[in-house]
Amino acid sequence: MATVNDRAVLQTIFNPSTPFGDIPGLDEEEEDVQEEGEAFAPELLEQVRDLELQGVSAAESGDVSTALERFGEAIRLLPERASAYNNRAQALRLQGNVAGALQDLDTAIRLSRGRGRAACQSFVQRGLIHRLQAREEDARRDFERAARLGSAFARRQLVLLNPYSALCNQMLCEMLGRLRNPGGAGSE
């Protein structure tokens, strides 16, 4: 059985540039589990987690409608748990329902009180949607919040959103290009 740390290492190796390669604070995940165990009936929580796993598996295999059904069932059973809203938002986004995804992400952030793994993933997802909609300031705010919760992906996005960083990267690339090809086209 893999430990949380083992899973984090494997996620980083196999998915280095995805937001879901993040394991936002290994201790924080344990806190989330402990808080959920105290807040919800254990047998109901186990049933909801199983439905979410089924939904994630369905989405990964391309069956988004089944994924949405499973996440919907999980939400009906525990409507005050943030994780299922976050997962359903991903499936809604895959389906092309960006407005529905944003609504679920807002709900997940509100229910999680902006703390823990579900909040971190929700901020990242919402930040990505904002970037796609060219709402850079909104994206920056969400990525900052996710970065504070431990998301390495969000930190990388913040670097990309920083105009000074982008300019420095552009100048560095030009300089390296000139060093590699001193007499080539473009050098004066």
C-alpha positions as CSV (number, residue, x, y, z in Angstrom):
1,M,0.0,0.0,0.0
2,A,1.4,3.4,-1.0
3,T,1.7,6.1,1.6
4,V,0.5,9.6,0.9
5,N,4.1,10.7,0.4
6,D,4.7,7.9,-2.2
7,R,1.6,9.0,-4.1
8,A,2.8,12.6,-4.0
9,V,6.1,11.5,-5.5
10,L,4.5,9.4,-8.2
11,Q,2.1,12.2,-9.1
12,T,4.9,14.6,-9.5
13,I,6.9,12.2,-11.7
14,F,4.0,11.2,-13.9
15,N,2.1,14.6,-14.0
16,P,4.7,17.3,-13.4
17,S,2.8,20.1,-15.1
18,T,-0.8,19.4,-14.1
19,P,-2.6,20.9,-11.2
20,F,-3.7,17.5,-10.0
21,G,-0.1,16.4,-9.6
22,D,-0.1,18.6,-6.5
23,I,-0.6,17.1,-3.2
24,P,-1.2,20.3,-1.3
25,G,0.5,19.7,2.0
26,L,0.8,16.2,3.0
27,D,-0.2,17.0,6.6
28,E,-3.1,19.1,5.4
29,E,-4.7,16.1,3.6
30,E,-4.7,14.2,6.9
31,E,-6.3,17.3,8.6
32,D,-9.0,17.3,5.9
33,V,-9.7,13.6,6.5
34,Q,-9.9,14.1,10.2
35,E,-12.2,17.2,9.9
36,E,-14.5,15.3,7.5
37,G,-14.6,12.3,9.9
38,E,-15.8,14.6,12.6
39,A,-18.3,16.5,10.5
40,F,-20.0,13.6,8.7
41,A,-21.3,10.2,9.6
42,P,-18.5,7.7,8.8
43,E,-20.6,5.3,6.8
44,L,-22.2,8.1,4.7
45,L,-18.8,9.6,4.1
46,E,-17.4,6.3,2.9
47,Q,-20.4,5.9,0.5
48,V,-19.9,9.4,-0.9
49,R,-16.1,8.9,-1.3
50,D,-16.8,5.7,-3.2
51,L,-19.3,7.6,-5.5
52,E,-16.7,10.2,-6.1
53,L,-14.1,7.6,-7.0
54,Q,-16.5,6.0,-9.4
55,G,-17.2,9.5,-10.9
56,V,-13.5,10.2,-11.4
57,S,-12.9,6.8,-13.0
58,A,-15.9,7.4,-15.4
59,A,-14.5,10.8,-16.3
60,E,-11.0,9.5,-16.9
61,S,-12.5,6.8,-19.2
62,G,-14.4,9.5,-21.1
63,D,-17.9,8.8,-19.7
64,V,-18.7,12.3,-18.5
65,S,-22.4,11.7,-18.2
66,T,-21.9,8.8,-15.8
67,A,-19.3,10.9,-13.9
68,L,-21.9,13.7,-13.5
69,E,-24.4,11.2,-12.2
70,R,-22.0,9.8,-9.6
71,F,-21.0,13.3,-8.4
72,G,-24.6,14.3,-8.3
73,E,-25.5,11.3,-6.1
74,A,-22.6,12.2,-3.8
75,I,-23.8,15.8,-3.6
76,R,-27.4,14.6,-2.8
77,L,-26.1,12.5,0.0
78,L,-23.7,15.1,1.5
79,P,-24.6,18.5,0.1
80,E,-22.3,20.3,2.6
81,R,-19.1,18.4,1.5
82,A,-16.9,20.5,-0.9
83,S,-15.0,17.7,-2.7
84,A,-18.0,16.4,-4.8
85,Y,-18.7,20.0,-6.1
86,N,-15.0,20.4,-7.1
87,N,-15.1,17.0,-8.9
88,R,-18.4,17.8,-10.6
89,A,-17.0,21.1,-11.7
90,Q,-14.2,19.3,-13.6
91,A,-16.8,17.1,-15.3
92,L,-19.0,20.0,-16.2
93,R,-16.0,21.8,-17.7
94,L,-15.2,18.7,-19.8
95,Q,-18.8,18.8,-21.0
96,G,-18.4,22.4,-22.0
97,N,-20.6,23.8,-19.2
98,V,-18.3,26.5,-17.9
99,A,-21.0,28.5,-16.1
100,G,-22.1,25.3,-14.2
101,A,-18.4,24.5,-13.4
102,L,-17.8,28.0,-12.0
103,Q,-21.0,27.8,-9.9
104,D,-19.8,24.4,-8.4
105,L,-16.3,25.8,-7.8
106,D,-17.7,28.8,-5.9
107,T,-19.8,26.4,-3.8
108,A,-16.8,24.1,-3.1
109,I,-14.7,27.1,-2.0
110,R,-17.6,28.4,0.2
111,L,-18.2,25.0,1.8
112,S,-14.4,24.4,2.4
113,R,-14.1,27.9,3.9
114,G,-11.1,28.4,1.5
115,R,-9.1,25.7,3.3
116,G,-7.8,22.3,2.5
117,R,-7.4,20.2,-0.6
118,A,-10.8,20.8,-2.1
119,A,-10.4,24.5,-1.8
120,C,-6.9,24.4,-3.3
121,Q,-8.1,22.3,-6.3
122,S,-11.1,24.6,-6.7
123,F,-9.0,27.7,-6.7
124,V,-6.7,26.2,-9.4
125,Q,-9.6,25.1,-11.5
126,R,-11.3,28.4,-11.3
127,G,-8.0,30.2,-12.0
128,L,-7.6,28.1,-15.2
129,I,-11.1,29.0,-16.3
130,H,-10.4,32.7,-15.6
131,R,-7.2,32.5,-17.7
132,L,-9.1,30.9,-20.6
133,Q,-11.6,33.8,-20.3
134,A,-8.8,36.3,-20.4
135,R,-9.7,37.4,-16.8
136,E,-6.0,37.6,-15.7
137,E,-6.6,39.5,-12.4
138,D,-9.2,37.0,-11.3
139,A,-6.9,34.1,-12.3
140,R,-4.0,35.7,-10.4
141,R,-6.1,36.0,-7.2
142,D,-7.2,32.4,-7.4
143,F,-3.7,31.1,-8.1
144,E,-2.3,33.2,-5.2
145,R,-4.9,31.5,-2.9
146,A,-4.1,28.1,-4.2
147,A,-0.3,28.7,-3.9
148,R,-0.8,29.7,-0.3
149,L,-2.6,26.3,0.2
150,G,0.5,24.5,-1.3
151,S,-0.1,24.2,-5.0
152,A,3.1,24.1,-7.0
153,F,1.1,24.4,-10.2
154,A,-0.5,27.6,-9.0
155,R,2.9,29.0,-8.2
156,R,4.1,28.3,-11.8
157,Q,1.0,29.9,-13.2
158,L,1.7,33.0,-11.1
159,V,5.1,33.2,-12.7
160,L,3.6,33.0,-16.1
161,L,1.1,35.7,-15.3
162,N,3.8,38.1,-14.1
163,P,4.6,40.5,-16.9
164,Y,8.1,41.2,-15.6
165,S,8.8,37.5,-15.5
166,A,7.5,37.1,-19.0
167,L,9.7,39.9,-20.3
168,C,12.7,38.5,-18.5
169,N,12.0,35.1,-20.0
170,Q,11.7,36.6,-23.5
171,M,15.0,38.5,-23.1
172,L,16.7,35.4,-21.8
173,C,15.5,33.3,-24.7
174,E,16.7,35.9,-27.2
175,M,20.1,36.1,-25.5
176,L,20.5,32.3,-25.4
177,G,19.5,32.2,-29.1
178,R,22.2,34.7,-30.0
179,L,24.8,32.7,-27.9
180,R,23.8,29.5,-29.7
181,N,23.9,31.0,-33.1
182,P,26.2,34.1,-33.0
183,G,26.3,34.8,-36.7
184,G,22.8,33.7,-37.6
185,A,19.7,35.5,-38.7
186,G,18.4,38.1,-36.3
187,S,21.7,39.1,-34.8
188,E,23.0,42.5,-35.8
